[in-house]
Amino acid sequence: MQLVCSSISSYHPGVKSSFSSHWFRALLTVWLVFFCFNIQAESKRIRLRNEIITTDGINKTSQSQQMRLNEGSVDGLYLMQFEGPVQEEWKQQLAGMNVQLVRYVPDDSFIVKLNSVRLSQLQALSYVRWVGPYKPEYKVHPKLTTATQSALKTNGTTVVSILISPTATEKELGEARGLMSAIHHESHLRQGTVLRGVLPPARLNALAKSDAVLWIEQASKRKLVDETASKIVGGDDGVTGTPTITQQLGFTGTNVTVAIADTGLDSGNTNTMHPDLLGRVRALLYYGNLTDASDEHSHGTHVAGIVAGNAATGEVDASGALYGLGVASQANLVIQRIFDGDGNEVDPPPSDETITRDAVRAGAKIGSNSWGTDVQGGYDIDAAAFDELVRDADSVTPGDQPYILEFSAGNAGPDAQTMDSPATAKNVLATGASENGGQMDFGLYDDSPDTMADFSSRGPCEDGRIKPDVVAPGTFIASLQSSAASSQFAWLPIDNFYMYMGGTSQAGPHASGAAAVFVQYYKSLHTNAVPSPALVKAALINSAVELDNSNGGPGPIPNHDESWGRLALTNLSAQPAATNMWIRVCC
């Protein structure tokens, strides 16, 4: 609608121009504000992933009349929008009417399960704004629809992830399983059951029609996000060849265990381990078709060194900086090999819950994950699963097993909305990459530590949330090389013990190591109590420093490049930062 303003005297010649030019415009402005306010108050939306439904309170009566045409009771999944945030008494009344709230959908809406319920009775409730069917087409990701059409033409199949409602019966779950030609894994979470496997494209419609199914999407393979450093993160005392400031203060991740899900670790044998990690590997796990936890790629070994290397070899670079100095130099490790020597995901891959459950059962409090899937900032089933697994990493063990999860942002920058999943999850710590402060000078990157790495994935998320959460150095990081691998994946080899690599894969373990240092620090102040994942995330975000705009930084925080800034552990321990913060560092 276009509003055209003209003087009131054009329509009423007898009215003085001064009135028309002042009073009428003022009255018109008030009327427009009132009009727009009422339109906004009456308009409300249900924001599904692939469709937005606009509801209108004015039509509530007509909708009730339409519902009365079918006075029979109905069963199945429906969408229900409320007049405002759901109150506890509403939940209780609905439960008494055989209505189960299954999953929240913005704004003020839920997918609900109805069991012999009359829709007209629901619509008559004063707090219910709108009720409508949860249609099969609402449940299918648009990219899956495209992939299915392609698969039909080629007589192919599609690997999918399916979220089954927690209200589904065993029979309904069995019917959903039966539509798949192969199941890779099955996870039972509070939000429902996640099935991942092969679906013949001709069966997609039947699956979407099931009242057991909440959402279906194409399952992407996990990929490594490879592309310093410890003293930028942990504080620099201005002297080469020394530990970080936080390490000198005694905060080294001692008695904290970090799990690393990656390509394995060095020889895969604790007796012949890289000297910088010797004696601190608590478990070596492997999955799928793998036969051991050795690292034939070096990615996982490099990541492990950034988290927990202690520079035991004593080797230094030309400036005297220690090779192999990790952020949490005394932390323990649990190794989970989920990629093969070429960096491909194992077959079949472990479920999300298998990864977290095995880690916490081996004693890990923190999970470092330098991998993800390209979802262009989307919030997918994996992201939702890890949001739950942060709260309880092992649903089988009684009680909650909280788990601090860190994920690398991805290497699809510098364009906006390029974040990988599960880094798009709300409860995990997502880490982007900044520069390493002059570690190498090949003219490929602006090496200022206040500059974002060009490749680092940017936010916002598809739903507008700020991501990543923090950044850490991620270009030309010197860390450990696996004895079971060549240097073919290195950015630059150093010797048999060390190599340069880069990417948000290398930024992420700086954040995981920082989390281990904070956990030790917190435990020292709170009689050995372990901080919650939310507290660790908040502490690292609030202690981060803004990349200096005058020195190449992207601008005031928060922003969609660095988000809340670069990790700075010295701010957590209230220690003064050294004058020379940016010497070349190896970790």
DONU-8606 format. One record per residue (C-alpha): residue in one letter; chain; x, y, z. Coordinates in steps of 0.25 Angstrom, whole numbers, padded with zeros to 4 digits. Layout:
<recs>
   type   mol       u       v       w
      A     A       X       Y       Z
...
</recs>
This chain:
<recs>
   type   mol       u       v       w
      M     A    0000    0000    0000
      Q     A    0005    0014   -0004
      L     A    0001    0026    0004
      V     A    0001    0039   -0003
      C     A    0001    0052    0005
      S     A   -0004    0065    0000
      S     A   -0009    0077    0007
      I     A   -0023    0076    0013
      S     A   -0026    0090    0006
      S     A   -0026    0082   -0007
      Y     A   -0038    0075   -0003
      H     A   -0045    0086    0006
      P     A   -0042    0099    0000
      G     A   -0048    0106    0012
      V     A   -0038    0101    0021
      K     A   -0026    0110    0024
      S     A   -0013    0106    0018
      S     A   -0006    0108    0032
      F     A   -0015    0097    0038
      S     A   -0013    0088    0027
      S     A    0002    0089    0027
      H     A    0003    0087    0042
      W     A   -0008    0081    0049
      F     A   -0013    0071    0039
      R     A    0001    0066    0037
      A     A    0002    0064    0052
      L     A   -0011    0057    0052
      L     A   -0008    0048    0040
      T     A    0005    0044    0047
      V     A   -0002    0040    0060
      W     A   -0012    0032    0052
      L     A   -0002    0025    0044
      V     A    0006    0021    0056
      F     A   -0007    0016    0063
      F     A   -0011    0009    0050
      C     A    0003    0002    0048
      F     A    0003   -0002    0063
      N     A   -0010   -0009    0062
      I     A   -0006   -0016    0049
      Q     A    0007   -0020    0056
      A     A   -0001   -0025    0068
      E     A   -0011   -0033    0060
      S     A    0000   -0039    0051
      K     A    0008   -0051    0056
      R     A    0016   -0062    0049
      I     A    0020   -0076    0050
      R     A    0034   -0077    0045
      L     A    0036   -0091    0039
      R     A    0050   -0094    0033
      N     A    0043   -0095    0019
      E     A    0031   -0086    0020
      I     A    0026   -0074    0028
      I     A    0011   -0075    0032
      T     A    0004   -0062    0035
      T     A   -0007   -0063    0046
      D     A   -0017   -0052    0048
      G     A   -0025   -0051    0061
      I     A   -0036   -0044    0053
      N     A   -0040   -0057    0046
      K     A   -0040   -0066    0059
      T     A   -0055   -0066    0059
      S     A   -0056   -0071    0044
      Q     A   -0046   -0081    0047
      S     A   -0054   -0087    0058
      Q     A   -0066   -0087    0049
      Q     A   -0058   -0095    0039
      M     A   -0053   -0105    0049
      R     A   -0067   -0108    0054
      L     A   -0070   -0113    0040
      N     A   -0062   -0125    0045
      E     A   -0067   -0128    0059
      G     A   -0059   -0141    0060
      S     A   -0047   -0144    0068
      V     A   -0033   -0143    0061
      D     A   -0020   -0149    0064
      G     A   -0006   -0146    0059
      L     A    0004   -0134    0058
      Y     A   -0002   -0120    0057
      L     A    0004   -0106    0058
      M     A   -0002   -0097    0070
      Q     A    0001   -0083    0072
      F     A   -0001   -0076    0085
      E     A   -0005   -0061    0088
      G     A    0008   -0060    0096
      P     A    0019   -0068    0103
      V     A    0013   -0081    0108
      Q     A    0009   -0081    0123
      E     A    0010   -0093    0132
      E     A   -0005   -0093    0134
      W     A   -0007   -0094    0119
      K     A    0002   -0106    0118
      Q     A   -0006   -0113    0129
      Q     A   -0019   -0110    0123
      L     A   -0015   -0115    0109
      A     A   -0009   -0128    0115
      G     A   -0023   -0131    0121
      M     A   -0028   -0129    0107
      N     A   -0018   -0140    0102
      V     A   -0010   -0129    0095
      Q     A    0006   -0131    0096
      L     A    0015   -0119    0093
      V     A    0026   -0126    0085
      R     A    0035   -0115    0079
      Y     A    0036   -0100    0079
      V     A    0035   -0092    0067
      P     A    0036   -0077    0066
      D     A    0028   -0068    0069
      D     A    0020   -0074    0081
      S     A    0017   -0087    0074
      F     A    0019   -0101    0076
      I     A    0018   -0114    0068
      V     A    0007   -0122    0076
      K     A    0003   -0136    0077
      L     A   -0012   -0138    0078
      N     A   -0019   -0150    0083
      S     A   -0034   -0151    0080
      V     A   -0036   -0136    0081
      R     A   -0046   -0127    0075
      L     A   -0040   -0115    0068
      S     A   -0051   -0106    0071
      Q     A   -0049   -0108    0086
      L     A   -0035   -0103    0084
      Q     A   -0038   -0091    0076
      A     A   -0048   -0087    0087
      L     A   -0037   -0086    0097
      S     A   -0034   -0071    0100
      Y     A   -0019   -0073    0099
      V     A   -0019   -0081    0086
      R     A   -0017   -0072    0074
      W     A   -0017   -0082    0063
      V     A   -0017   -0097    0060
      G     A   -0014   -0104    0047
      P     A   -0008   -0117    0041
      Y     A    0007   -0119    0041
      K     A    0007   -0123    0027
      P     A    0017   -0132    0020
      E     A    0023   -0121    0012
      Y     A    0027   -0114    0025
      K     A    0036   -0125    0029
      V     A    0045   -0126    0017
      H     A    0058   -0117    0015
      P     A    0057   -0111    0002
      K     A    0071   -0116   -0002
      L     A    0067   -0130    0001
      T     A    0055   -0128   -0009
      T     A    0065   -0124   -0020
      A     A    0074   -0135   -0017
      T     A    0063   -0145   -0017
      Q     A    0058   -0140   -0030
      S     A    0072   -0142   -0036
      A     A    0073   -0156   -0029
      L     A    0060   -0160   -0036
      K     A    0065   -0157   -0050
      T     A    0078   -0165   -0048
      N     A    0071   -0177   -0040
      G     A    0080   -0173   -0028
      T     A    0078   -0172   -0013
      T     A    0080   -0161   -0003
      V     A    0086   -0161    0011
      V     A    0077   -0154    0021
      S     A    0076   -0150    0035
      I     A    0062   -0151    0041
      L     A    0057   -0145    0054
      I     A    0046   -0154    0060
      S     A    0037   -0148    0070
      P     A    0039   -0152    0085
      T     A    0024   -0156    0085
      A     A    0025   -0166    0074
      T     A    0021   -0180    0078
      E     A    0031   -0192    0075
      K     A    0022   -0196    0064
      E     A    0023   -0182    0057
      L     A    0038   -0183    0059
      G     A    0038   -0196    0053
      E     A    0030   -0192    0041
      A     A    0040   -0180    0039
      R     A    0052   -0190    0040
      G     A    0045   -0199    0030
      L     A    0045   -0188    0019
      M     A    0060   -0187    0019
      S     A    0068   -0196    0012
      A     A    0080   -0195    0021
      I     A    0082   -0189    0035
      H     A    0096   -0184    0039
      H     A    0093   -0180    0053
      E     A    0081   -0177    0063
      S     A    0082   -0167    0074
      H     A    0072   -0166    0085
      L     A    0071   -0151    0090
      R     A    0061   -0143    0099
      Q     A    0057   -0136    0087
      G     A    0054   -0149    0079
      T     A    0061   -0160    0072
      V     A    0071   -0157    0061
      L     A    0072   -0167    0049
      R     A    0083   -0165    0039
      G     A    0083   -0175    0027
      V     A    0080   -0177    0012
      L     A    0066   -0173    0007
      P     A    0061   -0177   -0006
      P     A    0055   -0164   -0012
      A     A    0042   -0170   -0016
      R     A    0039   -0172   -0001
      L     A    0041   -0158    0003
      N     A    0027   -0154    0003
      A     A    0022   -0166    0011
      L     A    0033   -0163    0021
      A     A    0028   -0148    0022
      K     A    0014   -0152    0024
      S     A    0017   -0160    0036
      D     A    0012   -0154    0049
      A     A    0025   -0159    0055
      V     A    0034   -0150    0047
      L     A    0037   -0136    0051
      W     A    0048   -0132    0041
      I     A    0056   -0138    0029
      E     A    0069   -0133    0023
      Q     A    0080   -0137    0014
      A     A    0092   -0143    0023
      S     A    0105   -0137    0019
      K     A    0118   -0144    0022
      R     A    0127   -0138    0032
      K     A    0139   -0131    0027
      L     A    0152   -0126    0033
      V     A    0153   -0111    0033
      D     A    0169   -0109    0032
      E     A    0175   -0099    0024
      T     A    0199   -0076    0066
      A     A    0197   -0076    0075
      S     A    0199   -0080    0089
      K     A    0205   -0067    0094
      I     A    0194   -0058    0087
      V     A    0184   -0066    0094
      G     A    0191   -0069    0107
      G     A    0199   -0056    0109
      D     A    0213   -0052    0105
      D     A    0223   -0048    0115
      G     A    0232   -0042    0104
      V     A    0243   -0053    0105
      T     A    0245   -0063    0095
      G     A    0246   -0078    0098
      T     A    0237   -0077    0111
      P     A    0223   -0082    0114
      T     A    0211   -0073    0113
      I     A    0207   -0064    0124
      T     A    0196   -0073    0129
      Q     A    0205   -0085    0129
      Q     A    0215   -0077    0137
      L     A    0204   -0075    0147
      G     A    0202   -0090    0148
      F     A    0189   -0091    0139
      T     A    0193   -0101    0129
      G     A    0180   -0110    0129
      T     A    0186   -0119    0139
      N     A    0176   -0130    0143
      V     A    0167   -0126    0132
      T     A    0164   -0136    0120
      V     A    0161   -0131    0106
      A     A    0155   -0141    0096
      I     A    0159   -0138    0081
      A     A    0150   -0145    0070
      D     A    0159   -0144    0058
      T     A    0169   -0153    0049
      G     A    0175   -0160    0061
      L     A    0188   -0157    0068
      D     A    0203   -0160    0064
      S     A    0206   -0175    0065
      G     A    0193   -0179    0071
      N     A    0201   -0185    0083
      T     A    0203   -0178    0096
      N     A    0217   -0185    0098
      T     A    0222   -0178    0085
      M     A    0215   -0165    0086
      H     A    0220   -0152    0081
      P     A    0229   -0147    0092
      D     A    0221   -0134    0094
      L     A    0209   -0142    0098
      L     A    0216   -0154    0105
      G     A    0209   -0160    0117
      R     A    0196   -0151    0116
      V     A    0188   -0159    0106
      R     A    0177   -0166    0114
      A     A    0169   -0173    0103
      L     A    0171   -0176    0088
      L     A    0158   -0179    0081
      Y     A    0154   -0182    0067
      Y     A    0141   -0184    0059
      G     A    0135   -0190    0047
      N     A    0144   -0198    0037
      L     A    0157   -0193    0044
      T     A    0166   -0203    0051
      D     A    0174   -0193    0060
      A     A    0175   -0179    0065
      S     A    0188   -0175    0058
      D     A    0189   -0163    0050
      E     A    0192   -0165    0035
      H     A    0188   -0150    0032
      S     A    0195   -0142    0043
      H     A    0182   -0133    0045
      G     A    0178   -0139    0058
      T     A    0193   -0139    0063
      H     A    0194   -0124    0059
      V     A    0181   -0121    0067
      A     A    0185   -0129    0079
      G     A    0199   -0121    0080
      I     A    0191   -0108    0080
      V     A    0182   -0112    0091
      A     A    0193   -0119    0100
      G     A    0207   -0119    0094
      N     A    0218   -0117    0105
      A     A    0229   -0114    0096
      A     A    0237   -0125    0102
      T     A    0247   -0126    0090
      G     A    0252   -0112    0093
      E     A    0253   -0109    0079
      V     A    0251   -0094    0075
      D     A    0249   -0086    0063
      A     A    0259   -0075    0058
      S     A    0254   -0065    0068
      G     A    0255   -0074    0080
      A     A    0240   -0078    0081
      L     A    0237   -0092    0086
      Y     A    0232   -0102    0076
      G     A    0220   -0110    0081
      L     A    0216   -0101    0092
      G     A    0201   -0103    0094
      V     A    0191   -0094    0101
      A     A    0188   -0105    0112
      S     A    0202   -0111    0113
      Q     A    0199   -0121    0124
      A     A    0184   -0125    0120
      N     A    0181   -0140    0117
      L     A    0175   -0145    0104
      V     A    0165   -0155    0099
      I     A    0167   -0157    0085
      Q     A    0155   -0161    0076
      R     A    0158   -0165    0061
      I     A    0146   -0162    0052
      F     A    0154   -0159    0039
      D     A    0163   -0167    0031
      G     A    0177   -0164    0026
      D     A    0171   -0156    0014
      G     A    0163   -0148    0023
      N     A    0150   -0155    0019
      E     A    0139   -0158    0029
      V     A    0139   -0173    0034
      D     A    0128   -0182    0029
      P     A    0119   -0184    0036
      P     A    0121   -0171    0044
      P     A    0119   -0171    0059
      S     A    0106   -0163    0064
      D     A    0107   -0150    0070
      E     A    0104   -0156    0084
      T     A    0114   -0168    0082
      I     A    0125   -0157    0081
      T     A    0121   -0150    0093
      R     A    0117   -0162    0101
      D     A    0130   -0169    0099
      A     A    0138   -0156    0102
      V     A    0131   -0153    0116
      R     A    0132   -0168    0120
      A     A    0147   -0167    0117
      G     A    0148   -0155    0126
      A     A    0147   -0143    0117
      K     A    0141   -0130    0121
      I     A    0144   -0123    0108
      G     A    0142   -0127    0093
      S     A    0150   -0121    0082
      N     A    0145   -0123    0068
      S     A    0152   -0117    0056
      W     A    0141   -0122    0046
      G     A    0127   -0119    0041
      T     A    0118   -0119    0029
      D     A    0115   -0108    0020
      V     A    0101   -0102    0023
      Q     A    0102   -0088    0020
      G     A    0099   -0083    0034
      G     A    0087   -0093    0035
      Y     A    0083   -0099    0048
      D     A    0082   -0114    0045
      I     A    0079   -0127    0052
      D     A    0093   -0129    0056
      A     A    0094   -0114    0062
      A     A    0081   -0117    0070
      A     A    0087   -0131    0075
      F     A    0100   -0124    0080
      D     A    0092   -0113    0087
      E     A    0085   -0124    0095
      L     A    0098   -0132    0097
      V     A    0105   -0120    0103
      R     A    0095   -0122    0115
      D     A    0096   -0137    0115
      A     A    0106   -0144    0107
      D     A    0102   -0158    0111
      S     A    0087   -0160    0112
      V     A    0089   -0175    0117
      T     A    0096   -0171    0130
      P     A    0086   -0166    0140
      G     A    0087   -0151    0143
      D     A    0093   -0140    0133
      Q     A    0107   -0141    0128
      P     A    0110   -0127    0124
      Y     A    0121   -0126    0113
      I     A    0128   -0113    0108
      L     A    0128   -0114    0093
      E     A    0136   -0106    0083
      F     A    0135   -0106    0068
      S     A    0143   -0099    0057
      A     A    0135   -0089    0049
      G     A    0138   -0094    0035
      N     A    0147   -0089    0024
      A     A    0137   -0083    0014
      G     A    0140   -0068    0017
      P     A    0140   -0057    0015
      D     A    0126   -0056    0010
      A     A    0115   -0055    0020
      Q     A    0106   -0066    0025
      T     A    0116   -0077    0023
      M     A    0117   -0084    0036
      D     A    0118   -0099    0037
      S     A    0109   -0108    0046
      P     A    0111   -0112    0057
      A     A    0117   -0098    0060
      T     A    0104   -0092    0057
      A     A    0098   -0099    0070
      K     A    0094   -0089    0081
      N     A    0101   -0096    0093
      V     A    0115   -0099    0087
      L     A    0127   -0090    0086
      A     A    0129   -0087    0071
      T     A    0143   -0082    0067
      G     A    0147   -0074    0055
      A     A    0161   -0071    0051
      S     A    0170   -0058    0052
      E     A    0184   -0056    0047
      N     A    0196   -0061    0055
      G     A    0204   -0048    0056
      G     A    0215   -0050    0046
      Q     A    0218   -0065    0048
      M     A    0222   -0066    0033
      D     A    0223   -0055    0022
      F     A    0220   -0061    0008
      G     A    0211   -0049    0004
      L     A    0199   -0058    0005
      Y     A    0192   -0052    0017
      D     A    0192   -0039    0024
      D     A    0199   -0044    0037
      S     A    0194   -0034    0047
      P     A    0189   -0041    0059
      D     A    0177   -0032    0058
      T     A    0173   -0037    0044
      M     A    0163   -0047    0041
      A     A    0168   -0059    0033
      D     A    0162   -0058    0020
      F     A    0157   -0072    0019
      S     A    0150   -0072    0033
      S     A    0135   -0074    0031
      R     A    0126   -0063    0035
      G     A    0113   -0060    0042
      P     A    0102   -0058    0043
      C     A    0094   -0071    0044
      E     A    0083   -0073    0035
      D     A    0073   -0069    0047
      G     A    0081   -0056    0049
      R     A    0089   -0061    0062
      I     A    0103   -0055    0064
      K     A    0114   -0066    0060
      P     A    0125   -0069    0062
      D     A    0126   -0067    0077
      V     A    0141   -0064    0078
      V     A    0153   -0064    0069
      A     A    0168   -0069    0071
      P     A    0180   -0070    0062
      G     A    0179   -0079    0050
      T     A    0189   -0076    0040
      F     A    0203   -0083    0039
      I     A    0202   -0090    0052
      A     A    0214   -0099    0056
      S     A    0210   -0111    0064
      L     A    0212   -0126    0064
      Q     A    0214   -0135    0052
      S     A    0210   -0150    0053
      S     A    0221   -0161    0051
      A     A    0210   -0169    0044
      A     A    0208   -0159    0033
      S     A    0216   -0151    0022
      S     A    0216   -0136    0021
      Q     A    0207   -0136    0009
      F     A    0196   -0128    0016
      A     A    0205   -0118    0023
      W     A    0205   -0103    0019
      L     A    0220   -0104    0021
      P     A    0229   -0116    0027
      I     A    0238   -0113    0039
      D     A    0245   -0126    0043
      N     A    0241   -0140    0047
      F     A    0234   -0134    0059
      Y     A    0227   -0122    0055
      M     A    0220   -0115    0043
      Y     A    0212   -0103    0039
      M     A    0197   -0104    0036
      G     A    0185   -0094    0037
      G     A    0170   -0092    0037
      T     A    0159   -0091    0047
      S     A    0163   -0105    0050
      Q     A    0176   -0099    0056
      A     A    0168   -0087    0063
      G     A    0158   -0097    0069
      P     A    0168   -0104    0078
      H     A    0173   -0091    0083
      A     A    0159   -0089    0089
      S     A    0158   -0103    0094
      G     A    0172   -0102    0101
      A     A    0167   -0088    0107
      A     A    0155   -0095    0112
      A     A    0164   -0106    0119
      V     A    0172   -0095    0126
      F     A    0159   -0088    0130
      V     A    0154   -0101    0136
      Q     A    0166   -0103    0144
      Y     A    0166   -0088    0149
      Y     A    0151   -0089    0153
      K     A    0153   -0102    0160
      S     A    0165   -0096    0168
      L     A    0155   -0085    0173
      H     A    0143   -0094    0176
      T     A    0147   -0106    0183
      N     A    0150   -0114    0171
      A     A    0136   -0111    0165
      V     A    0135   -0112    0150
      P     A    0129   -0100    0143
      S     A    0117   -0102    0134
      P     A    0118   -0101    0119
      A     A    0110   -0088    0119
      L     A    0120   -0082    0129
      V     A    0132   -0086    0121
      K     A    0126   -0080    0108
      A     A    0122   -0067    0115
      A     A    0136   -0066    0122
      L     A    0144   -0068    0109
      I     A    0134   -0058    0102
      N     A    0135   -0047    0112
      S     A    0150   -0048    0114
      A     A    0152   -0047    0098
      V     A    0159   -0034    0093
      E     A    0154   -0027    0081
      L     A    0162   -0028    0068
      D     A    0168   -0013    0067
      N     A    0161   -0006    0056
      S     A    0172    0003    0053
      N     A    0181   -0009    0051
      G     A    0173   -0017    0042
      G     A    0161   -0021    0051
      P     A    0147   -0022    0045
      G     A    0141   -0012    0054
      P     A    0133   -0011    0067
      I     A    0129   -0024    0074
      P     A    0120   -0031    0073
      N     A    0121   -0033    0058
      H     A    0119   -0045    0048
      D     A    0134   -0046    0046
      E     A    0141   -0047    0060
      S     A    0128   -0047    0068
      W     A    0132   -0044    0082
      G     A    0147   -0043    0079
      R     A    0160   -0051    0080
      L     A    0163   -0060    0092
      A     A    0171   -0054    0103
      L     A    0173   -0063    0115
      T     A    0181   -0053    0123
      N     A    0168   -0045    0125
      L     A    0162   -0056    0132
      S     A    0173   -0056    0143
      A     A    0173   -0041    0144
      Q     A    0188   -0041    0140
      P     A    0194   -0029    0133
      A     A    0197   -0032    0119
      A     A    0212   -0030    0114
      T     A    0216   -0019    0105
      N     A    0220   -0028    0094
      M     A    0208   -0036    0091
      W     A    0211   -0041    0077
      I     A    0224   -0048    0076
      R     A    0225   -0060    0066
      V     A    0220   -0072    0074
      C     A    0220   -0087    0071
      C     A    0211   -0096    0078
</recs>
